């Protein structure tokens, strides 16, 4: 994966600079996510790797499926990737673009696993506490995981805050067996 990201990085940087110059970071973000979803589809991967299709046919197929999700500059970007035989890197390019965009906008994504569903008020309170703790705007993704028994496990970047009952029981078991 590190090798793919190394190859994808210049393309992500180029997309970021184009988007930043046009003051269109959110639009490019959405377009890259949509294009990455198309590129990640198994049937599309097979078609793009097929030696039976030339670059023009691959371009036509990809752009017909991506549809209106791509602005004119995004279509040109896809053409460049197909011509360079790098279209399979779109998921990595999108991921790197998002990381750069989030860094510039001072945004962090958080994965929040809870034992029970959160109310809007609880989620708002948790987002506020995380924003104060990390000094960034938090974009959460919340999932319910009954295996946690109670509490929550929060992942922001490479930091994990485990306030779940399951985590505390595991810590206790490890301490007792040491």
C-alpha positions in Angstrom: 0.0 0.0 0.0 2.9 2.4 0.8 4.1 1.9 -2.8 0.7 2.8 -4.2 0.6 5.9 -2.1 4.1 6.9 -3.3 3.0 6.7 -6.9 -0.4 8.3 -6.2 1.0 11.3 -4.2 2.0 13.5 -7.2 -1.4 13.1 -8.7 -3.1 13.9 -5.4 -0.9 16.9 -5.0 -1.7 18.1 -8.6 -5.4 17.7 -8.0 -5.2 19.5 -4.7 -3.3 22.5 -6.3 -5.8 22.7 -9.1 -8.7 22.6 -6.6 -7.1 25.1 -4.3 -6.4 27.5 -7.1 -10.0 27.3 -8.3 -11.3 27.6 -4.7 -13.1 24.3 -5.2 -11.8 21.9 -2.6 -15.2 20.5 -1.6 -16.2 20.0 -5.2 -13.0 18.2 -6.1 -13.3 16.1 -2.9 -16.8 14.9 -3.9 -15.6 14.3 -7.5 -12.6 12.3 -6.5 -14.7 10.2 -4.1 -17.2 9.4 -6.8 -14.4 8.6 -9.3 -12.7 6.4 -6.7 -15.9 4.5 -6.2 -16.2 3.9 -9.9 -12.6 2.8 -10.2 -12.9 0.5 -7.2 -15.8 -1.5 -8.7 -14.7 -5.0 -9.6 -16.3 -4.9 -13.1 -14.7 -1.5 -13.8 -11.3 -2.8 -12.7 -11.6 -5.7 -15.1 -12.6 -3.5 -18.0 -9.8 -1.0 -17.2 -7.2 -3.8 -17.1 -8.5 -5.4 -20.3 -6.0 -5.4 -23.2 -9.0 -5.5 -25.6 -9.8 -1.8 -24.8 -7.7 1.0 -25.9 -7.3 4.2 -23.9 -10.1 6.0 -25.7 -12.5 3.2 -25.0 -11.5 3.0 -21.3 -11.9 6.8 -21.1 -15.3 6.7 -22.7 -16.5 3.8 -20.5 -15.2 5.4 -17.3 -16.6 8.9 -18.0 -20.0 7.5 -19.1 -20.3 5.7 -15.7 -19.0 8.5 -13.6 -21.5 10.8 -15.3 -22.1 14.3 -13.9 -20.2 13.6 -10.7 -17.1 14.9 -12.5 -16.7 18.6 -13.5 -14.7 19.4 -16.6 -11.4 19.6 -14.8 -12.2 16.3 -13.1 -12.8 14.7 -16.5 -9.5 16.0 -17.7 -7.8 14.6 -14.6 -9.4 11.2 -15.4 -8.1 11.4 -19.0 -4.6 12.0 -17.7 -4.8 9.0 -15.3 -6.1 6.7 -18.1 -3.4 7.9 -20.5 -0.7 7.3 -17.9 -2.3 3.9 -17.0 -2.8 5.1 -13.4 -6.6 5.1 -13.1 -6.4 2.2 -10.6 -4.8 4.7 -8.2 -7.9 6.8 -7.8 -8.8 5.4 -4.4 -5.4 6.2 -3.1 -5.4 9.6 -4.8 -8.8 10.4 -3.2 -7.5 9.4 0.2 -4.3 11.5 -0.1 -6.4 14.5 -1.4 -8.7 14.2 1.6 -5.8 14.1 4.0 -4.3 17.2 2.5 -7.6 19.0 2.4 -8.4 18.1 6.0 -4.9 19.4 7.1 -5.4 22.7 5.4 -9.0 23.1 6.7 -7.9 21.9 10.3 -10.4 19.0 10.2 -9.9 15.6 11.7 -12.1 12.6 11.0 -13.2 10.5 14.0 -14.5 7.0 14.1 -16.8 6.6 17.1 -17.9 3.1 18.1 -20.6 3.0 20.7 -22.4 0.2 22.5 -25.8 2.1 22.1 -26.9 4.6 19.5 -26.1 8.3 20.4 -28.7 11.0 20.4 -28.0 14.2 18.4 -27.4 16.0 21.7 -24.9 13.4 22.9 -23.1 13.4 19.5 -22.9 17.2 19.5 -21.5 17.2 23.0 -18.9 14.5 22.1 -17.9 16.4 18.9 -17.4 19.6 21.0 -15.2 17.8 23.6 -13.1 16.1 20.8 -12.7 19.5 19.0 -11.4 21.1 22.2 -9.1 18.1 22.9 -7.6 17.9 19.4 -7.9 21.6 18.5 -9.6 20.7 15.2 -13.1 20.5 13.7 -14.3 16.9 14.0 -16.1 15.0 11.3 -17.4 11.9 13.0 -18.5 8.5 11.6 -20.6 6.8 14.2 -21.2 3.0 14.4 -23.0 0.9 17.0 -21.0 -2.1 18.2 -22.8 -4.0 20.9 -19.7 -6.0 21.7 -18.4 -2.9 23.5 -21.0 -3.7 26.2 -21.0 0.0 27.3 -19.2 3.3 26.6 -17.4 4.2 23.4 -14.1 3.7 21.5 -13.0 6.8 19.5 -10.3 6.8 16.9 -8.9 10.1 15.6 -6.0 9.6 13.2 -3.6 7.2 15.1 -5.0 8.1 18.5 -7.5 5.7 20.2 -9.5 6.7 23.2 -11.1 3.5 24.6 -13.8 4.3 27.2 -15.7 1.1 26.6 -16.5 -1.6 29.1 -14.9 -4.2 26.9 -11.7 -2.2 26.8 -11.7 -1.8 30.6 -12.3 -5.5 31.1 -9.5 -6.3 28.8 -7.1 -4.0 30.7 -8.2 -5.5 34.0 -7.7 -9.1 32.6 -4.2 -8.2 31.4 -3.3 -6.6 34.8 -4.5 -9.7 36.7 -2.6 -12.1 34.4 0.7 -10.1 34.6 
